[in-house]
Amino acid sequence: MKTLEDKFIILVKEVHQDVLIWLKSIPSIENKRVLMLVVLTDSFECFTSDNELCNYAGLTLVIRQSGSSVNGGNRISKIRNQKF
């Protein structure tokens, strides 16, 4: 399994090196998350806008509101690709 994972990492690095470097520059993001983001989003090529990416990853804000006087708290959507 370790050998397969190493080959996978090498292949992703060959094809998407620039995106990997860019994502690894973000503080507190782990290597496995970076690889999953690149692979699952095809190096972000399958999205035409930042809204599409946020919806895919489940990072959109949900506003809970009932009528005009009762407002609930806002939260992050739980609807997302389950591989994230």
Helices and strands as residue ranges (DSSP letters): H 2-24, H 31-40, H 50-57, E 61-62, E 65-66, E 70-71, E 75-76
